[in-house]
Amino acid sequence: MERKFDLDERLINFSVSVIRISELLPKSVAGNHLAGQLVRSCTSPALNYGEAPSAESRKDFIHKMKVAAKELRETFNCLKIINKLNWYKGDDLNQVLDENNQLISIFVKSIETAQRNDNSK
């Protein structure tokens, strides 16, 4: 049975989209810096979320989710900088920014729920 909402797959697809954008940035000091930063920050949420089910405790789970949310925010800011510099000419940048924002919202709610459940013990 296929799950309707697969966050793991969604994060991987998001990473692939952002990596494709990073590959098209200018080959300059600033372009290379942002491209490298972007690749690190956009892949981190998928990797941390992949580890979350194996967390050693609820606190460890919450920590992994917070790291993923932090990296999503970093990615969002990098993409906004790229957008303001007009470094990416593709029409899909706004879609990627929207997906990034949705993923941040999902993680914020998940963290809130996990913290609430941890406090109710």
N, C-alpha and C positions, 0 to 999 in steps of 0.2 A: 504494500500500500504506500503510495507516494504522499509525503507530507506536503500540505498546501503552502506552508510558510517554513522555508528552510533557511534560517539565518546564517548558518555556516556557508552555504552555497552563495547566498547574497553577499556576504563579506568577501568571498573569493572573487566573485564577479566584479565587485566594486574595486578590489585591488587591481585586477586586470585592466579595468577602464582607466584607473589613475596611472598605472605604469605606462600604458599607451600614450597618455598625455605627456608624461615625463620624458618619454623618448623623443618627443617633438619639440622640446624646449631648446632655446638657443644654446649653442656650444660656446659659452662665455663663462667667466668666473661665477657670476651670479646665477646664470642658467644652470650650470653644473651643480652648484651648491643646492639650489632649490630642487633640482631633479633628484639628487641623492637623498636629500631630506624627505622629499615626497615619497620616494620608494620605500624608505624605512618606515615612515609614519603610516602609509596606507596599507602596508602588509601586516603590521603589528596587530591590528584588531582581529584579523582572521586567525592569526597564530595564537593570540592570547585566548580568544573565544574557543578555539580548538582544544586548549588545555583546561578550560574552566570546568568541564564535567569531571575531570580527574582531580579537582582541587582537594586538598587534604582536610579542609574544614570549610564551613560557610564563610568565615572571615577570609580565607585564602581565595574562595570563589569571588567574593565581593572585590578583593584586591585585583584579581585578574580582570574583572569587568571594568573596574575603575581605570586600569591601565589602558584597556581598549578604548574607553570613552575619551581619555586624555589624548590618545593618538589620533582618534577621529577628529577631535577639535583642532589638533595641529595640522592635520591634512586639510581641513576646511580652510584654515587661515592661509596655508601655502597656495591652495587653489584660488583664493580670493586675491592674493598678491599677483599670481600669474594672470588672472583675469584683468586686474587693474593695469598691468603692464602690457596688455594685449599681446601676450606671447603665444597664446594658443588660439588659432583661427577656427577650430572646429565648432560646429553648432551644438555639440553634445556637452559642452562644459557646464551649462546651466542645469542639465539633467544630472550630471555627476555631482554638482553642488547640492542639488535637491536630495539626491540619494544619500549623500554624506550627512545632510541635516536630519533626514529621517532616521538614519542609523544612530546618530547621536541621541535622538529622542528615545529610540528603543532601548539603548543602553542605560540612559538616565532612569527610565521607568523600571527596568530590570534590577538596577542597583537599589532603587528605592524599595522595591518589593522584597528583595533579598535582605536588606537591612531591617525592614519591618518584621519579616519572619524570624530573623536572628534575635531581635529584641523581644519577641513574644514568647521566647523560651522560658 
